[in-house]
Structure formats: structure tokens, C-alpha cells
Amino acid sequence: SQKIEQNSEALNIQEGKTATLTCNYTNYSPAYLQWYRQDPGRGPVFLLLIRENEKEKRKERLKVTFDTTLKQSLFHITASQPADSATYLCALDGTGSYQLTFGKGTKLSVIP
Amino acid sequence: NAGVTQTPKFRVLKTGQSMTLLCAQDMNHEYMYWYRQDPGMGLRLIHYSVGEGTTAKGEVPDGYNVSRLKKQNFLLGLESAAPSQTSVYFCASSYSWAGEADTQYFGPGTRLTVL
């Protein structure tokens, strides 16, 4: 069956360290993979998109990798800050027909 | 530029009642989406539209209907609400298809409780 798994429901990290979040998928062949941030009581906010032919993408302190052989994307936040605390969602275009499928998210807490 | 707005923000219904959720966007986006978000389930696509006058089913369409009569509006209807439809509903829009769009915008959500 098709699955999207984000490494853990919650991740705690010390301020200043690099946070690494994982998105694994099974029985999908996505052309695109996206990462979103969601704060409590708010809608998701788009962060980054990476295409299947791209190995890595960066935006300020954010870095995303996409390994279609391992069927995995890694999302890194360098020099993490308490303001980075949020739930991070990965999403991919696995089913065709203009549909994005989302993972359940990882709640990141950056401890001062 | 308000982005994506949703009306209402909160609503409590009794089983069997009907209601319509309104989504509006002022970015001239072609694509619009309705999702529901439940604890432990993540975001799931209910219905979507690829342009004015078009609608299509997503992953969990049962019990919902939609209409896109105007490009800027996407309506989600519940004809006979059930407790299983208690959820937070998010509308989203994008210029091109969400998988390849550089930016997809979500609304603030509608929290619906069905008693």
C-alpha cells in the first residue's frame, strides 16, 4: 500500500543545532516533493519544492534533499531558533490527477 | 491582497444539518483545493478544481459537494452533517497545479464540530 512516513511525531533540538526531519514514501513515484510549515491554529505555509531531477535545494537556513532511489527526502534547518518551532509537513504528487498527498507531520521544538 | 480567506472560522452543527463553507482568493489562481485535517491523519484532499466551472474528487469526497461558479470562489457543502465530519477544513489555491507550483497558499481554516 502507499505510505508517506515522517520520521517521528515530535523532535526536540537545542537552539543553534541543525534539525533534520525525514520524509519516507512507499509505492509512490513522485515528480515533486514539497515541505510546509504549520503553526498551531493556522494553515500550512509553503517552504520549498524539489523536483525528482534535483538532488538538493536551499533557501536561507533551509535545505532539502530528494533521493528517489532511497525514496526519501531530508529537510534540514541549520542554526535552529526557537521561532522555528512548528509542525513540518512533507507532501508529494504521488497519485496523479493534480492531487498532493501529505505526511502526518513532525512537530519540531527548538529549546533555548 | 488578502490571499486566501475562509468563512466561517468556527461552526457547530447538529447531525443532519447542512452548511456551506466559503473559500475566496484574490490572486487569480486557477487551481483551488479543499482539505480536511484530523489528528493523526494529516491533511487529506476532499475535492479540487482546476478552473472556473470545474470540480473533481479527491481522496475523501463522500458526504461533501463543491462548486466553482466564479474563479475566485470555491464552495464546500455538507448536505447532511455527520459527527465523522468534525474536523478542521482548509482551502488552498495555486497558480498552476499544486505539485509543480512554486507556491501554494492555504487559508486560515474552518473548525467544524458536528454534534
Interface residues (C-beta under 8 A of the other chain):
Chain A: P30 A31 Y32 Q34 G41 R42 G43 P44 V45 F46 L49 R51 L89 A91 L92 D93 T95 S97 Y98 Q99 L100 T101 F102 G103 K104 G105
Chain B: V4 Y31 Y33 Y35 G40 M41 G42 L43 R44 L45 Y48 V50 A56 G58 E59 F90 A92 W97 A98 G99 E100 A101 D102 T103 Q104 Y105 F106 G107 P108 G109
